[in-house]
Amino acid sequence: MARIAVIGAGMGAMSAAARLAVAGHRVTVYERSETFGGSVGRHARDGFAFDTGPSLLHLPAVYRDLFVKTGKEPLERCVTLTQVDPASRHVFADGTAVSLPNASRAGVVDALDGALGQGAGASWGAFLDRAGDAWDRSRRPLLEEPLRPDWQVLARDPYPALVRRRLLRPASRAGTVAEVGSRELADPRLAALLDGYALSYGLDPLHAPAGAALLPYMEETFGSWYVSGGTRALAQAVYERCLARKVEFVFGAEVTRVVEKDGRAAGVELADGTVAEAAHVVLGARPHPGLMPGQEIWRDGDVTVQPRPGGGAAGRFLVLLSLRGARPADAVHRTLVHPADGAAERAAVFGGRLAAHPTVTVLRPDDPSTRPDAAHEAVTLMATVAPHGPVDWTDAALRARYADTLIDTAGAAVPGLRDRLLHAEVRTPAETEAETGAQAGSVPPPALAGAGGGYLHAGNRTRVPGLLLAGGWAHPGGGLAHAGMSGTLVAGLIVEGDGFRGSQ
């Protein structure tokens, strides 16, 4: 039995803590804020409640495995999961709209043919087949194994892009999400659909590798799930599982330094000067040089956190709407309203500016816990935006103006929205930074293969023995499922050593 210090109480860190405690270790989690969950937050006001982080769960198998491996109660006894059907509705700039069924390839093909015209479904289906090949090629090394020392094997894009033959010029293949949309999806609305998937993960379609195609494949193959009570209920369940396994939490405890002794991590120092010794330290936050003054944590040849082409990680702008009037029975949980000019949106978001016409995601959960009674409705609007810094998200006039932009755009999904409005609350990357410590309020995207490895995250191992990385800023990247996977990998490396190769 060893003492293990975990920095941060995000989903990846708590997943690692629960697994390590079950393996017999004494685990203490140090969290700078006064609560758990990291970006998985919940905002409540006057009987209305809203998710302030991820709103849907993909790949629920990650958390099912966590609960099976850490106790007798399976996940579904701790939270209620419901498949969202339709998975999403899409409203395009020309007025056409389509609802995509959950986890049904044939249903998606039929829906696209019916809404966009014959052949649209076949085009998207063929794209998903190629995306499935990318998933099969990269799933284990990209998601289920610790990042390999020879991570360069993931530098090549796994997506089998179609060969485009041109007269008197060399043949070419799509190398980015935007190129896949323009070259392989003939209908611009299908290209907008693909762009929407990339943007929802904080990725720039103009630069993100074609391998990002595995993201829509993952969602459309394994489905989208809603957690009753919001994703905060999932964070609560993981936290309670940690407590049941005797994990100790210390809130309001900011770690300022990882203590080093004899060349390895030996504990943590808190802001008040307290030192807690530990045989291993798990860092569940974004690494920064100040944690180990004078010590470089990256090994030679490791992936390091570098600015990506097209700009750094994006943030989220939320408008939380309290509405009078009941949620209609035919309302769709998630609707994306796409702009006419996706290229202008990309250029603005990843160029550090406001997009005049953003892609707006409208979330309307059918969950009584989100509203005071059946005569009201809670609706969340979300747009991917430039992080705090390039845009001053503390500017009250700018915040109000951009909230109006989202509300106006969302009218295409919620008729009469403004007439029903009781209250609107705005949350920006500035709030994300203040509450979670995320630099500039940016949200980590999932790791991707391709682009020379530029979209990978730092490996779970570091050059400092005893110091490991978990959470969205470590391999395999951001998102609920990916963060949970990082906890699995870190626990495996501590329990089984460097020979651990992930799930079999």
N, C-alpha and C positions, 0 to 999 in steps of 0.2 A: 504494500500500500504506500502510495506516494502522495505528497501534497501537490496540488495543481492549482495555479492561479489563472483565472480567466478574466481578461480585460474586456468589459462590455457585456451587456445582456441582450444582444440582438438574437435573431433566430438561429443563425449559424453557431454563435457562441453557446447558447443554451442547449442546442442539439448536441454539441460536443460535450458539454458539462454533464448532461443526463447519461450519455453513453459511458463516459469515464467513471462516473459514480457507480454505475452498475458493475463496472469492471473492478471495483474495490478501492478506487482512489478517493482521497479526501479533497473535494473540489470547493473552492471559494470563488464566487463571481464578484468582481468589483465594477460597479456601474456609476458613471459620473452623474447621471440624472437620478430622479427619485422613483423611476419605474423601469419595467422590463419591456422588451419587444423591439427596441431600436426604432426603425421607421414604421413598424406596424402599430399605428396609433388609432385612437378613437376620440372624436370630439362630440360632446353632448351639450345641448342647449334647449331648454323649455320642452323637454320630452322628445326632441329630435336627436338622432345620433348618426354619425357619419364615419366611415373609414377615412383615415388621412394618409394611409399608405396603400399597399397592394389591396385590390378589392376582390380578386378572384384567385383561386388556387388551381394551378396546373400541375400535372404529375403528382397527384395525392399519394401515390405509392411511396414517395420519399418519407412522408410523415407517418404513413401506416407502418412502414418498416421501423421507424424510430420508436413508435409506441409498442410494437410487438417485441422489440429487442430490449426495451427498458421496463417492461412490466406486463402484468397479466391483462390489463384493460386495453383493448384495441382502440384505435383512434375514434371509431364511430361510436363508442360508448362515452367518449369525452366531449365530442363536438358532433353537431348534425351537419352533414354534407349533402348538398343537393346539386345535381347537374343542372346547369343553366341551359334552357332550351326555349327559343333558339340561342345559340352561343353568342351571336351578335347580329345587329342590324346595321346596314351601311346605307347612308344617304349621300348621293353624289351631287356634284355641282349642277348637273343637267336636270336634276329633279328625280332621276330614277332611284329606286331603293331596292334592297334585297336583304332578306333575313336568312342567315346561314344556320342550319340545324347543328346540334351538338354532336360531335364525334360520329358523323355519318358522311362518308365520302360520296356515296351515291346521292344522298340528300342535298349536299352542297352543289354537286354537278347539276342536278335538276333545278335547284333554286336559281343558280346563275344563268342557266339557259332560259328559264322563264322570265327573269327580270332584265337581263342584258342582251338576250338574243341567242339563237341557236349557235353553238360552237364555243360560247364563252365558258361553259362548264367543262367541256372537253379540254380547252386550253389550260384552265386552272388545274384540272385533274392531272394532266400530263406534267405540269409544273410540280405538283405535290408528289408525283411518282419520283421525279428527279430529287426533290427535297428528301424523300424517304431514303434514297441512296446515300445522300449526304449524312443523314442521321445514322444509318447503319455503319458507315465508314468511320464516323468520328465519335459516336456515342461513348464508348468505353474510355478512350484516352482523354476526351474532352470533358466528360461529366462524372464518370464512375471511378476513375483512378486518380491518385495524386499526380500532379504535373510531373512528367518524366524529365530526368536530367537532359535527355535529348529531345526537349520540347519542340525542336525545329521540325519534327515530323508533322506537327500541326500547323506549320507555316504555309503549307500548300492547301489551297481551297478544295474541300471535299465535294463541292457541288458540281455535278457533271453537266456543265452548261452546254447548250446546243452549239454546234460548230456553224459559224456563219461564213459562207464562202462568197467571196467578192471578186468580180472580174478584174484581173491585172493587179490585185492586191492580196496580201496574205490573208488566210482564213483567220477569223477572230472568234473569241468566246466572251460572253458576259462575265465581268469580273466583280461587279458590285450589285447591290440590290437594285439600284436605279437602272443599271444596264439590263438586268434580268427583266425588269418591268417593261422597258422600251423594246427589247429585242425578242423576248419570248412570250410576252403577254400582249397580244395585238391590241386589245381593247384598253384604252387609257384608264378606264374605271377599274380594271383588274390591276393595272400598275398602281393606281391609288390605293387599292385594297392591300397590296403588298407593302407599299410605303407605310401604310397605317400600322401594320404589324411592327415594322422596324422602329418607327417613332415611339410607339407605346413602350418599347424597351429602352428608349433614350438613345437610339442609334441613328446616325445620319445615313439615309439611303444612298446618298451620292458617293460615300466612301466605304460604308460597311461591306464586307466581302459577301459574295454570292452565297457563301455557306450560311448566312443568316436565314436562308430559306428553311432551315430546320426548325425555326421558331414557329411559323404558321403550321408546319407539319406536326410539331409537338402538340399545339393547341387543338388542331382539327382531328388528330388521331386519338389523343388521350382525354380530350374533353376539357371543359371549363367547369369548375365547381365553386359554389358559394357556401361559405361557412355561416350558419345561422348565428346572428349576433355580430356578424362581420369578422374579418380576419383577426381582429383583436381577440376574439374568442379562441382562435387557434393559438395565439401567443400565450394567452392565459392558461390553456391546457398544457402547453409545453413547460411553462413556468411551474405549474402545479406538479407536473411529473418530476421536474428537477427537485422540488421540495420533498416529494415522496421518497426520492432516492438520496435524501440527506445532503443535497447541494446547499451550501450556505451563500446567501446573497448579502452584499454590503452596498446599499444605495447611497448616493451622495458622496461617492468615493472616487475621486479622479486620480487615475494613475498617471504620474508624471515621468516615470522612468522605469525601465526594466533593469533590474539589478543583475550585474554580471560578476561571476566569480570563477577563477581558473578557466576562463575562456568559454563559459557556458552560462545560459540564463539560470539565475538562482533565486528569483523572486521579483517583487515589484515594490516601488516606492510610491506612496500616496502624496497628495498635495500638502498634507499636514506634516509630512516628514516621516510618517510611520513606514516601516519596512516589513513586508510579509514575505517570509522565505517560502520557496517552492522548488520542487524538483523539475517542474515543467511550467512554462508560461504559454497560454493560448491568447493570442491577440485577436479579438473579434472586432476591431475597428480598423480604419484605414491606416496603414503604416506610415510613420513619419520619422525623419532622422533624429528628432529630439528624444525619442524613446530610449535610445542607447547612445549617448554622446560619445563621439570618437569611435564608434563601432559600426561598421557597415554590415547590415543584416543580409544583403543579397550575396549569394555565392557567385563565383565567376561563371559567366554564361547564363545566369538566371534571367527569367523574364523580370523586367522592372516596370514600374508604373510610369509610362511615358505619355505625353500628350498625343492624342490620336489625330490622324489626318482629319481636317475639317473642324477641329476644335475639341475641347475636352468634353467630359460627361455633361449631360443636360440635367435640368431640374424639372419639377412639376409645379404647375399653377392650378390650384383648386378653388372652385367656388361652391360652397356648401349652401344649398337652397332649402329653406323651410317653406313648404307650400300648403295653402289651403286647398281642400278638395281631395277626394279619394284617388288613390292610384287606380287607373283603369284596368280592368281585367285583362285586356289584350296588350298592356304595356310590355315592352321588351326590357330585360335587365340591362343590357349594354348596347348602346347605339353609337356609331362613329359617324360624325358629319364631316365629310371630306371637302377641302377647298378646291376651287377651280385651278389654282396655280400651286401645285405641290413644290415645284422648284423654288418659288419665292419663299415659301415657308421654310424649307430646308436651309436656304441661304441665310435667312434671318436668325433662326434658332441656333445654328451652329456657327454663326458669325457674330454672336453676342448682341443680337438686336431683337426687337419685338416683331413677331410675324403679324402682319395686318389681318390675315385670314388664316387662322390656325386650324388644324384638325382638332375637333372637340369630341371627347368621349363623354357620353351622357350615361350615368349609372342610376338605375331606378330599381333597387332591390325590393322584392316582395317579401318583406320581413317586418312583422309587427314591432320588433324591438327598435326599429329605426324611427318610429313616429309616435306621437302621443296617443292617437286613436285612428280609427279607420277613416275619419273625415279629413285626414291630412296625409302628406307624402314628403319624404326626404329624398332629395335628388342631388347628386354630385356631378359637377362638370370638371373635366380635367383636360389640360393641354400640356404638351411637352414644350419647355421654354429654355432660354439661355439661363445659366446659373446666376446666382447673386454675385455681383461684382461687375461683370460686363453690363448687366442691367441692374439698376438700383431698385431692388424690390422693397425697400423701405419707403419709397416715394408714395405717399398716400394718394395723390392725384393719378399717378400712373396705375396703381393697383385698382382704383375704382374704374378707371377708363378701360383697363383690360378685362375686368370682371364684366363690364357691360358688353364688350366684344363677345365674350363667351356666352353670355345670356342671349344676346341677339342671335348668335349662330345656333344655339341649342333649340331655338324656336322651331327649327325644321324637324326636330325629333319630339318636342313636347309642345303641341299647339296651345296657344293661350298662356304660355309660361309666365310672362310678366304680370298678367292679370291675377295669377294665383299666388304671387310672391308675398310672403310674410316677412322674410328676413334672409339676407345673404351674408355669408361670412367668407372672407378671402384668406387663403393660405398660400404662401409663395416659397421659393427656395430660401428666403431670409428666415422664415419660421423653421424650415427643415434644418438649416444650419444651427440655429439657436437651440433647438430641442434635441437634436441627435448628434451634434458635433460634426456632421458631414461637411467637409470643406466646400464653401460656396453653395451649400444646399444641393449639391449634385447627387444623383442617384446612380449607383453602379449598374452598368448593363451586364448581361450574361457574357461569358467568354465565348469567342467564336474562333474557329479554325480559318486559316487563310490570311491574306494580307501580310505575309511574312511574319506572322505571329504578333502583329500589332494590336490585335483584339483579344489577346490572352491576358490573364491577370497573374499577379505574383503567385508562385507556387506555395503550397502549404508548409513545406520545409523551408528553413532559412539557413544561412551559413553559421548561425549561432546555435550550437547544440542546445536543445531544451526549449527553444522558442519556435512556436508554430503559429500559422495564420489561418483564421477562419472568417466566415462572413462574406458579404457581397464584394469586398475589395480584394478577396483572395480567390484562388482557383476553387470552383469553376464559375465564379462571378455572381452577379446580382439576380434578384428574384427569389420568391419564397422557396421554390423547389431547389434552386441552385445553392442558396444559403444552407438549407438543410443538408444537402450533399456535402458541403464543405465541413460541416460538423462531423459527419460520418468519417470522412477522410482523415481529419485531425485525430479523432479518437482512435482510429485504426493504426495510425502511425505511432501514437504514444503507447498503445497496448501491445502491438505486434512488432514495432520497430520499423526500420527503413525497408524491410522486406515486404511490408504490407502493399498489396496491389489492388485494393478495392474489392467491391462485391464480385462474387463469382456467379 
